[in-house]
């Protein structure tokens, strides 16, 4: 006998609830809060690609970094979005002292016109 829609939805909800209680790899566990940032950077006119290249080169091998995405804003030729996920806020702070990061900041600084929105987040999982 085929299950009706109500029985199907109850089964799906129960399965989803059970899955959410499992400790899965790549997910932040209670007491181990990850740290995230999403920010917009504005470059001097025509300097976006140069800043993108510096950010990508200078941010390799950062301990504690789960994800560091640099993206062009399709609606603004001088804007960059940076999305970061870190093991902890401390890992992010420590990354700012790394030689490669310091070099990238120093080289990019003259081409940065300013910063836009900035959001701190608490990543809980996803593709890392």
N, CA, C and O atoms as a GROMACS GRO file, in nm:
protein
  512
    1UNK      N    1   0.084  -0.117   0.000
    1UNK     CA    2   0.000   0.000   0.000
    1UNK      C    3   0.089   0.124   0.000
    1UNK      O    4   0.175   0.135   0.088
    2UNK      N    5   0.073   0.217  -0.094
    2UNK     CA    6   0.158   0.335  -0.099
    2UNK      C    7   0.133   0.428   0.020
    2UNK      O    8   0.020   0.443   0.066
    3UNK      N    9   0.243   0.491   0.068
    3UNK     CA   10   0.232   0.586   0.178
    3UNK      C   11   0.170   0.715   0.129
    3UNK      O   12   0.193   0.757   0.015
    4UNK      N   13   0.092   0.778   0.214
    4UNK     CA   14   0.034   0.906   0.175
    4UNK      C   15   0.136   1.018   0.201
    4UNK      O   16   0.240   0.995   0.262
    5UNK      N   17   0.105   1.136   0.155
    5UNK     CA   18   0.196   1.251   0.164
    5UNK      C   19   0.232   1.281   0.310
    5UNK      O   20   0.348   1.310   0.339
    6UNK      N   21   0.137   1.274   0.400
    6UNK     CA   22   0.161   1.303   0.542
    6UNK      C   23   0.263   1.206   0.600
    6UNK      O   24   0.356   1.249   0.668
    7UNK      N   25   0.247   1.077   0.574
    7UNK     CA   26   0.342   0.977   0.625
    7UNK      C   27   0.481   1.000   0.567
    7UNK      O   28   0.582   0.985   0.637
    8UNK      N   29   0.486   1.035   0.441
    8UNK     CA   30   0.614   1.061   0.375
    8UNK      C   31   0.683   1.181   0.440
    8UNK      O   32   0.803   1.174   0.469
    9UNK      N   33   0.611   1.289   0.465
    9UNK     CA   34   0.670   1.409   0.524
    9UNK      C   35   0.718   1.381   0.667
    9UNK      O   36   0.822   1.432   0.708
   10UNK      N   37   0.643   1.301   0.742
   10UNK     CA   38   0.685   1.266   0.878
   10UNK      C   39   0.815   1.186   0.873
   10UNK      O   40   0.905   1.211   0.953
   11UNK      N   41   0.826   1.092   0.780
   11UNK     CA   42   0.949   1.012   0.766
   11UNK      C   43   1.067   1.099   0.727
   11UNK      O   44   1.177   1.080   0.780
   12UNK      N   45   1.047   1.193   0.635
   12UNK     CA   46   1.155   1.283   0.592
   12UNK      C   47   1.200   1.369   0.709
   12UNK      O   48   1.320   1.386   0.731
   13UNK      N   49   1.105   1.424   0.784
   13UNK     CA   50   1.139   1.509   0.899
   13UNK      C   51   1.214   1.430   1.005
   13UNK      O   52   1.310   1.481   1.062
   14UNK      N   53   1.173   1.308   1.032
   14UNK     CA   54   1.240   1.226   1.132
   14UNK      C   55   1.382   1.192   1.089
   14UNK      O   56   1.475   1.195   1.170
   15UNK      N   57   1.400   1.161   0.961
   15UNK     CA   58   1.533   1.130   0.910
   15UNK      C   59   1.623   1.252   0.918
   15UNK      O   60   1.739   1.241   0.959
   16UNK      N   61   1.571   1.369   0.880
   16UNK     CA   62   1.649   1.493   0.888
   16UNK      C   63   1.687   1.527   1.030
   16UNK      O   64   1.800   1.569   1.055
   17UNK      N   65   1.594   1.510   1.125
   17UNK     CA   66   1.623   1.539   1.265
   17UNK      C   67   1.731   1.446   1.318
   17UNK      O   68   1.819   1.490   1.393
   18UNK      N   69   1.725   1.320   1.281
   18UNK     CA   70   1.827   1.225   1.326
   18UNK      C   71   1.963   1.261   1.267
   18UNK      O   72   2.064   1.253   1.337
   19UNK      N   73   1.966   1.299   1.142
   19UNK     CA   74   2.092   1.334   1.077
   19UNK      C   75   2.155   1.457   1.142
   19UNK      O   76   2.278   1.464   1.152
   20UNK      N   77   2.074   1.553   1.185
   20UNK     CA   78   2.129   1.674   1.246
   20UNK      C   79   2.196   1.646   1.380
   20UNK      O   80   2.278   1.727   1.425
   21UNK      N   81   2.164   1.537   1.444
   21UNK     CA   82   2.223   1.507   1.574
   21UNK      C   83   2.356   1.433   1.563
   21UNK      O   84   2.423   1.413   1.664
   22UNK      N   85   2.397   1.393   1.443
   22UNK     CA   86   2.522   1.320   1.425
   22UNK      C   87   2.640   1.416   1.416
   22UNK      O   88   2.628   1.519   1.350
   23UNK      N   89   2.755   1.387   1.481
   23UNK     CA   90   2.875   1.469   1.464
   23UNK      C   91   2.941   1.435   1.331
   23UNK      O   92   3.004   1.330   1.318
   24UNK      N   93   2.930   1.520   1.233
   24UNK     CA   94   2.985   1.495   1.101
   24UNK      C   95   3.118   1.567   1.083
   24UNK      O   96   3.136   1.676   1.138
   25UNK      N   97   3.211   1.510   1.007
   25UNK     CA   98   3.338   1.577   0.980
   25UNK      C   99   3.314   1.711   0.912
   25UNK      O  100   3.224   1.723   0.828
   26UNK      N  101   3.393   1.811   0.947
   26UNK     CA  102   3.382   1.942   0.884
   26UNK      C  103   3.282   2.032   0.950
   26UNK      O  104   3.269   2.149   0.911
   27UNK      N  105   3.209   1.983   1.050
   27UNK     CA  106   3.112   2.066   1.119
   27UNK      C  107   3.171   2.111   1.252
   27UNK      O  108   3.244   2.036   1.318
   28UNK      N  109   3.140   2.233   1.290
   28UNK     CA  110   3.183   2.282   1.420
   28UNK      C  111   3.104   2.210   1.527
   28UNK      O  112   2.982   2.195   1.516
   29UNK      N  113   3.172   2.165   1.630
   29UNK     CA  114   3.107   2.096   1.741
   29UNK      C  115   3.084   2.194   1.855
   29UNK      O  116   3.155   2.295   1.864
   30UNK      N  117   2.987   2.167   1.943
   30UNK     CA  118   2.963   2.255   2.057
   30UNK      C  119   3.092   2.278   2.135
   30UNK      O  120   3.168   2.185   2.160
   31UNK      N  121   3.116   2.403   2.173
   31UNK     CA  122   3.237   2.436   2.247
   31UNK      C  123   3.358   2.459   2.158
   31UNK      O  124   3.466   2.491   2.208
   32UNK      N  125   3.343   2.444   2.027
   32UNK     CA  126   3.452   2.461   1.932
   32UNK      C  127   3.404   2.551   1.819
   32UNK      O  128   3.397   2.509   1.704
   33UNK      N  129   3.371   2.675   1.854
   33UNK     CA  130   3.311   2.767   1.757
   33UNK      C  131   3.412   2.811   1.650
   33UNK      O  132   3.521   2.858   1.680
   34UNK      N  133   3.370   2.794   1.527
   34UNK     CA  134   3.451   2.845   1.417
   34UNK      C  135   3.425   2.995   1.404
   34UNK      O  136   3.334   3.048   1.468
   35UNK      N  137   3.504   3.062   1.324
   35UNK     CA  138   3.493   3.206   1.305
   35UNK      C  139   3.488   3.235   1.156
   35UNK      O  140   3.564   3.177   1.079
   36UNK      N  141   3.401   3.324   1.117
   36UNK     CA  142   3.390   3.359   0.977
   36UNK      C  143   3.380   3.509   0.955
   36UNK      O  144   3.336   3.584   1.042
   37UNK      N  145   3.422   3.550   0.838
   37UNK     CA  146   3.412   3.689   0.796
   37UNK      C  147   3.365   3.694   0.652
   37UNK      O  148   3.405   3.612   0.570
   38UNK      N  149   3.281   3.791   0.623
   38UNK     CA  150   3.242   3.822   0.486
   38UNK      C  151   3.257   3.973   0.473
   38UNK      O  152   3.195   4.049   0.547
   39UNK      N  153   3.339   4.016   0.380
   39UNK     CA  154   3.365   4.159   0.368
   39UNK      C  155   3.380   4.205   0.224
   39UNK      O  156   3.419   4.129   0.136
   40UNK      N  157   3.348   4.332   0.205
   40UNK     CA  158   3.359   4.395   0.073
   40UNK      C  159   3.475   4.493   0.076
   40UNK      O  160   3.487   4.576   0.166
   41UNK      N  161   3.560   4.484  -0.025
   41UNK     CA  162   3.673   4.574  -0.040
   41UNK      C  163   3.655   4.652  -0.169
   41UNK      O  164   3.615   4.597  -0.272
   42UNK      N  165   3.685   4.781  -0.164
   42UNK     CA  166   3.678   4.864  -0.285
   42UNK      C  167   3.820   4.898  -0.326
   42UNK      O  168   3.903   4.937  -0.244
   43UNK      N  169   3.848   4.883  -0.455
   43UNK     CA  170   3.981   4.915  -0.505
   43UNK      C  171   3.977   5.046  -0.584
   43UNK      O  172   3.871   5.094  -0.623
   44UNK      N  173   4.095   5.101  -0.605
   44UNK     CA  174   4.105   5.217  -0.693
   44UNK      C  175   4.060   5.173  -0.832
   44UNK      O  176   4.074   5.055  -0.866
   45UNK      N  177   4.007   5.263  -0.912
   45UNK     CA  178   3.959   5.226  -1.046
   45UNK      C  179   4.066   5.151  -1.126
   45UNK      O  180   4.181   5.194  -1.137
   46UNK      N  181   4.025   5.037  -1.181
   46UNK     CA  182   4.113   4.958  -1.265
   46UNK      C  183   4.215   4.872  -1.191
   46UNK      O  184   4.298   4.807  -1.255
   47UNK      N  185   4.210   4.870  -1.059
   47UNK     CA  186   4.312   4.796  -0.981
   47UNK      C  187   4.258   4.666  -0.920
   47UNK      O  188   4.331   4.598  -0.848
   48UNK      N  189   4.132   4.633  -0.947
   48UNK     CA  190   4.073   4.515  -0.884
   48UNK      C  191   4.152   4.388  -0.912
   48UNK      O  192   4.182   4.313  -0.818
   49UNK      N  193   4.185   4.359  -1.036
   49UNK     CA  194   4.254   4.234  -1.069
   49UNK      C  195   4.391   4.225  -1.004
   49UNK      O  196   4.435   4.117  -0.965
   50UNK      N  197   4.460   4.338  -0.992
   50UNK     CA  198   4.591   4.338  -0.926
   50UNK      C  199   4.575   4.305  -0.777
   50UNK      O  200   4.655   4.230  -0.722
   51UNK      N  201   4.473   4.361  -0.713
   51UNK     CA  202   4.450   4.333  -0.571
   51UNK      C  203   4.407   4.187  -0.552
   51UNK      O  204   4.452   4.121  -0.458
   52UNK      N  205   4.322   4.139  -0.640
   52UNK     CA  206   4.279   3.998  -0.633
   52UNK      C  207   4.402   3.907  -0.640
   52UNK      O  208   4.414   3.814  -0.560
   53UNK      N  209   4.492   3.933  -0.732
   53UNK     CA  210   4.613   3.851  -0.747
   53UNK      C  211   4.698   3.854  -0.620
   53UNK      O  212   4.748   3.750  -0.577
   54UNK      N  213   4.713   3.970  -0.560
   54UNK     CA  214   4.791   3.981  -0.437
   54UNK      C  215   4.725   3.906  -0.322
   54UNK      O  216   4.793   3.838  -0.245
   55UNK      N  217   4.592   3.917  -0.311
   55UNK     CA  218   4.521   3.846  -0.204
   55UNK      C  219   4.534   3.695  -0.220
   55UNK      O  220   4.554   3.623  -0.123
   56UNK      N  221   4.522   3.648  -0.342
   56UNK     CA  222   4.530   3.503  -0.364
   56UNK      C  223   4.671   3.450  -0.340
   56UNK      O  224   4.688   3.341  -0.287
   57UNK      N  225   4.772   3.526  -0.379
   57UNK     CA  226   4.910   3.482  -0.361
   57UNK      C  227   4.953   3.491  -0.215
   57UNK      O  228   5.022   3.402  -0.164
   58UNK      N  229   4.914   3.597  -0.147
   58UNK     CA  230   4.961   3.621  -0.011
   58UNK      C  231   4.888   3.546   0.097
   58UNK      O  232   4.926   3.553   0.214
   59UNK      N  233   4.784   3.474   0.061
   59UNK     CA  234   4.704   3.408   0.164
   59UNK      C  235   4.710   3.255   0.155
   59UNK      O  236   4.618   3.187   0.200
   60UNK      N  237   4.815   3.203   0.098
   60UNK     CA  238   4.834   3.058   0.092
   60UNK      C  239   4.889   3.010   0.226
   60UNK      O  240   4.958   3.084   0.296
   61UNK      N  241   4.859   2.886   0.261
   61UNK     CA  242   4.917   2.823   0.380
   61UNK      C  243   4.895   2.902   0.509
   61UNK      O  244   4.990   2.934   0.580
   62UNK      N  245   4.770   2.933   0.538
   62UNK     CA  246   4.737   3.003   0.662
   62UNK      C  247   4.682   2.900   0.762
   62UNK      O  248   4.571   2.849   0.742
   63UNK      N  249   4.757   2.869   0.868
   63UNK     CA  250   4.710   2.771   0.967
   63UNK      C  251   4.573   2.808   1.024
   63UNK      O  252   4.550   2.923   1.062
   64UNK      N  253   4.484   2.710   1.031
   64UNK     CA  254   4.351   2.733   1.086
   64UNK      C  255   4.249   2.783   0.985
   64UNK      O  256   4.131   2.794   1.018
   65UNK      N  257   4.293   2.813   0.863
   65UNK     CA  258   4.200   2.862   0.761
   65UNK      C  259   4.132   2.745   0.694
   65UNK      O  260   4.197   2.659   0.636
   66UNK      N  261   4.000   2.742   0.702
   66UNK     CA  262   3.921   2.637   0.639
   66UNK      C  263   3.881   2.675   0.497
   66UNK      O  264   3.871   2.589   0.409
   67UNK      N  265   3.859   2.804   0.476
   67UNK     CA  266   3.814   2.851   0.345
   67UNK      C  267   3.848   2.999   0.332
   67UNK      O  268   3.824   3.077   0.424
   68UNK      N  269   3.903   3.038   0.217
   68UNK     CA  270   3.933   3.179   0.190
   68UNK      C  271   3.899   3.201   0.043
   68UNK      O  272   3.971   3.159  -0.047
   69UNK      N  273   3.788   3.268   0.020
   69UNK     CA  274   3.737   3.288  -0.115
   69UNK      C  275   3.742   3.436  -0.150
   69UNK      O  276   3.688   3.520  -0.078
   70UNK      N  277   3.806   3.467  -0.261
   70UNK     CA  278   3.810   3.603  -0.313
   70UNK      C  279   3.724   3.604  -0.439
   70UNK      O  280   3.744   3.523  -0.529
   71UNK      N  281   3.628   3.697  -0.444
   71UNK     CA  282   3.535   3.700  -0.557
   71UNK      C  283   3.519   3.842  -0.611
   71UNK      O  284   3.517   3.939  -0.536
   72UNK      N  285   3.507   3.850  -0.742
   72UNK     CA  286   3.476   3.979  -0.806
   72UNK      C  287   3.326   4.006  -0.791
   72UNK      O  288   3.244   3.915  -0.802
   73UNK      N  289   3.293   4.131  -0.766
   73UNK     CA  290   3.152   4.172  -0.760
   73UNK      C  291   3.108   4.197  -0.904
   73UNK      O  292   3.162   4.285  -0.970
   74UNK      N  293   3.009   4.120  -0.954
   74UNK     CA  294   2.969   4.137  -1.094
   74UNK      C  295   2.899   4.270  -1.124
   74UNK      O  296   2.887   4.309  -1.240
   75UNK      N  297   2.852   4.338  -1.020
   75UNK     CA  298   2.780   4.464  -1.040
   75UNK      C  299   2.868   4.587  -1.018
   75UNK      O  300   2.824   4.699  -1.042
   76UNK      N  301   2.993   4.567  -0.972
   76UNK     CA  302   3.081   4.679  -0.941
   76UNK      C  303   3.223   4.642  -0.983
   76UNK      O  304   3.285   4.554  -0.923
   77UNK      N  305   3.275   4.709  -1.085
   77UNK     CA  306   3.406   4.676  -1.142
   77UNK      C  307   3.523   4.700  -1.047
   77UNK      O  308   3.634   4.656  -1.075
   78UNK      N  309   3.499   4.769  -0.936
   78UNK     CA  310   3.606   4.798  -0.842
   78UNK      C  311   3.585   4.733  -0.706
   78UNK      O  312   3.650   4.771  -0.608
   79UNK      N  313   3.495   4.636  -0.699
   79UNK     CA  314   3.465   4.573  -0.570
   79UNK      C  315   3.505   4.426  -0.567
   79UNK      O  316   3.496   4.354  -0.666
   80UNK      N  317   3.549   4.384  -0.449
   80UNK     CA  318   3.589   4.247  -0.421
   80UNK      C  319   3.516   4.202  -0.295
   80UNK      O  320   3.504   4.278  -0.199
   81UNK      N  321   3.467   4.079  -0.295
   81UNK     CA  322   3.409   4.018  -0.175
   81UNK      C  323   3.505   3.910  -0.127
   81UNK      O  324   3.555   3.830  -0.206
   82UNK      N  325   3.530   3.908   0.003
   82UNK     CA  326   3.618   3.808   0.062
   82UNK      C  327   3.536   3.733   0.168
   82UNK      O  328   3.479   3.792   0.259
   83UNK      N  329   3.532   3.600   0.152
   83UNK     CA  330   3.458   3.515   0.245
   83UNK      C  331   3.558   3.419   0.310
   83UNK      O  332   3.629   3.346   0.240
   84UNK      N  333   3.562   3.420   0.443
   84UNK     CA  334   3.660   3.341   0.516
   84UNK      C  335   3.592   3.252   0.620
   84UNK      O  336   3.492   3.291   0.679
   85UNK      N  337   3.648   3.133   0.641
   85UNK     CA  338   3.606   3.044   0.750
   85UNK      C  339   3.732   2.996   0.820
   85UNK      O  340   3.825   2.947   0.756
   86UNK      N  341   3.735   3.010   0.952
   86UNK     CA  342   3.853   2.978   1.032
   86UNK      C  343   3.816   2.882   1.145
   86UNK      O  344   3.702   2.878   1.189
   87UNK      N  345   3.915   2.806   1.191
   87UNK     CA  346   3.895   2.718   1.307
   87UNK      C  347   3.855   2.800   1.429
   87UNK      O  348   3.777   2.753   1.513
   88UNK      N  349   3.909   2.922   1.440
   88UNK     CA  350   3.880   3.007   1.556
   88UNK      C  351   3.912   3.152   1.521
   88UNK      O  352   3.980   3.180   1.423
   89UNK      N  353   3.862   3.242   1.604
   89UNK     CA  354   3.892   3.384   1.588
   89UNK      C  355   4.042   3.408   1.608
   89UNK      O  356   4.101   3.495   1.544
   90UNK      N  357   4.103   3.330   1.698
   90UNK     CA  358   4.246   3.343   1.725
   90UNK      C  359   4.330   3.305   1.602
   90UNK      O  360   4.431   3.368   1.574
   91UNK      N  361   4.287   3.201   1.530
   91UNK     CA  362   4.359   3.162   1.407
   91UNK      C  363   4.356   3.274   1.305
   91UNK      O  364   4.456   3.302   1.238
   92UNK      N  365   4.240   3.340   1.294
   92UNK     CA  366   4.230   3.452   1.200
   92UNK      C  367   4.324   3.564   1.242
   92UNK      O  368   4.398   3.618   1.160
   93UNK      N  369   4.321   3.599   1.369
   93UNK     CA  370   4.405   3.708   1.419
   93UNK      C  371   4.553   3.676   1.396
   93UNK      O  372   4.630   3.763   1.354
   94UNK      N  373   4.594   3.552   1.424
   94UNK     CA  374   4.733   3.512   1.404
   94UNK      C  375   4.775   3.519   1.257
   94UNK      O  376   4.891   3.546   1.227
   95UNK      N  377   4.681   3.495   1.166
   95UNK     CA  378   4.715   3.497   1.023
   95UNK      C  379   4.760   3.635   0.977
   95UNK      O  380   4.837   3.647   0.882
   96UNK      N  381   4.712   3.738   1.044
   96UNK     CA  382   4.747   3.874   1.003
   96UNK      C  383   4.894   3.906   1.026
   96UNK      O  384   4.945   4.004   0.971
   97UNK      N  385   4.963   3.826   1.106
   97UNK     CA  386   5.106   3.847   1.132
   97UNK      C  387   5.195   3.762   1.042
   97UNK      O  388   5.317   3.776   1.046
   98UNK      N  389   5.136   3.674   0.960
   98UNK     CA  390   5.217   3.589   0.873
   98UNK      C  391   5.290   3.673   0.768
   98UNK      O  392   5.233   3.769   0.716
   99UNK      N  393   5.416   3.641   0.737
   99UNK     CA  394   5.493   3.720   0.640
   99UNK      C  395   5.423   3.736   0.504
   99UNK      O  396   5.422   3.846   0.449
  100UNK      N  397   5.366   3.629   0.451
  100UNK     CA  398   5.298   3.639   0.321
  100UNK      C  399   5.178   3.730   0.325
  100UNK      O  400   5.152   3.804   0.230
  101UNK      N  401   5.104   3.726   0.434
  101UNK     CA  402   4.986   3.812   0.450
  101UNK      C  403   5.031   3.957   0.466
  101UNK      O  404   4.974   4.047   0.405
  102UNK      N  405   5.133   3.980   0.547
  102UNK     CA  406   5.184   4.116   0.566
  102UNK      C  407   5.234   4.176   0.434
  102UNK      O  408   5.211   4.294   0.405
  103UNK      N  409   5.301   4.093   0.356
  103UNK     CA  410   5.351   4.140   0.226
  103UNK      C  411   5.235   4.177   0.133
  103UNK      O  412   5.238   4.281   0.068
  104UNK      N  413   5.133   4.092   0.127
  104UNK     CA  414   5.016   4.119   0.043
  104UNK      C  415   4.946   4.247   0.086
  104UNK      O  416   4.905   4.328   0.002
  105UNK      N  417   4.931   4.266   0.217
  105UNK     CA  418   4.867   4.387   0.268
  105UNK      C  419   4.947   4.510   0.228
  105UNK      O  420   4.890   4.609   0.181
  106UNK      N  421   5.077   4.503   0.246
  106UNK     CA  422   5.162   4.616   0.211
  106UNK      C  423   5.157   4.652   0.064
  106UNK      O  424   5.153   4.770   0.028
  107UNK      N  425   5.157   4.550  -0.022
  107UNK     CA  426   5.153   4.576  -0.166
  107UNK      C  427   5.015   4.623  -0.212
  107UNK      O  428   5.005   4.705  -0.304
  108UNK      N  429   4.910   4.572  -0.149
  108UNK     CA  430   4.774   4.607  -0.192
  108UNK      C  431   4.728   4.740  -0.136
  108UNK      O  432   4.645   4.807  -0.198
  109UNK      N  433   4.778   4.780  -0.020
  109UNK     CA  434   4.729   4.900   0.048
  109UNK      C  435   4.716   5.023  -0.044
  109UNK      O  436   4.613   5.090  -0.037
  110UNK      N  437   4.814   5.056  -0.129
  110UNK     CA  438   4.799   5.175  -0.214
  110UNK      C  439   4.686   5.164  -0.318
  110UNK      O  440   4.640   5.264  -0.372
  111UNK      N  441   4.642   5.040  -0.345
  111UNK     CA  442   4.537   5.019  -0.446
  111UNK      C  443   4.399   5.001  -0.384
  111UNK      O  444   4.301   4.983  -0.456
  112UNK      N  445   4.390   5.004  -0.252
  112UNK     CA  446   4.262   4.986  -0.184
  112UNK      C  447   4.199   5.122  -0.157
  112UNK      O  448   4.260   5.207  -0.092
  113UNK      N  449   4.078   5.141  -0.207
  113UNK     CA  450   4.007   5.268  -0.190
  113UNK      C  451   3.926   5.271  -0.061
  113UNK      O  452   3.895   5.379  -0.010
  114UNK      N  453   3.891   5.156  -0.009
  114UNK     CA  454   3.813   5.152   0.114
  114UNK      C  455   3.746   5.018   0.131
  114UNK      O  456   3.768   4.924   0.055
  115UNK      N  457   3.664   5.012   0.234
  115UNK     CA  458   3.594   4.888   0.267
  115UNK      C  459   3.445   4.915   0.280
  115UNK      O  460   3.404   5.023   0.323
  116UNK      N  461   3.366   4.816   0.243
  116UNK     CA  462   3.221   4.827   0.254
  116UNK      C  463   3.170   4.744   0.369
  116UNK      O  464   3.224   4.748   0.479
  117UNK      N  465   3.066   4.670   0.342
  117UNK     CA  466   3.005   4.586   0.446
  117UNK      C  467   3.105   4.486   0.501
  117UNK      O  468   3.195   4.439   0.430
  118UNK      N  469   3.087   4.453   0.629
  118UNK     CA  470   3.172   4.353   0.695
  118UNK      C  471   3.084   4.279   0.794
  118UNK      O  472   3.019   4.340   0.880
  119UNK      N  473   3.081   4.148   0.782
  119UNK     CA  474   2.997   4.066   0.868
  119UNK      C  475   3.080   3.956   0.932
  119UNK      O  476   3.151   3.883   0.863
  120UNK      N  477   3.070   3.943   1.065
  120UNK     CA  478   3.129   3.830   1.134
  120UNK      C  479   3.025   3.719   1.140
  120UNK      O  480   2.907   3.745   1.163
  121UNK      N  481   3.070   3.595   1.120
  121UNK     CA  482   2.979   3.482   1.122
  121UNK      C  483   3.036   3.371   1.210
  121UNK      O  484   3.152   3.376   1.251
  122UNK      N  485   2.952   3.271   1.237
  122UNK     CA  486   2.994   3.151   1.311
  122UNK      C  487   2.962   3.030   1.223
  122UNK      O  488   2.857   2.969   1.238
  123UNK      N  489   3.054   2.993   1.132
  123UNK     CA  490   3.028   2.878   1.045
  123UNK      C  491   2.998   2.751   1.125
  123UNK      O  492   3.059   2.726   1.229
  124UNK      N  493   2.904   2.673   1.077
  124UNK     CA  494   2.870   2.549   1.144
  124UNK      C  495   2.895   2.427   1.057
  124UNK      O  496   2.889   2.315   1.107
  125UNK      N  497   2.921   2.446   0.928
  125UNK     CA  498   2.950   2.332   0.842
  125UNK      C  499   2.935   2.367   0.696
  125UNK      O  500   2.901   2.480   0.660
  126UNK      N  501   2.960   2.270   0.614
  126UNK     CA  502   2.951   2.289   0.470
  126UNK      C  503   3.069   2.222   0.402
  126UNK      O  504   3.129   2.131   0.458
  127UNK      N  505   3.102   2.266   0.284
  127UNK     CA  506   3.215   2.212   0.208
  127UNK      C  507   3.340   2.290   0.243
  127UNK      O  508   3.347   2.410   0.218
  128UNK      N  509   3.437   2.223   0.300
  128UNK     CA  510   3.562   2.288   0.338
  128UNK      C  511   3.676   2.221   0.267
  128UNK      O  512   3.791   2.260   0.285
   0.00000   0.00000   0.00000
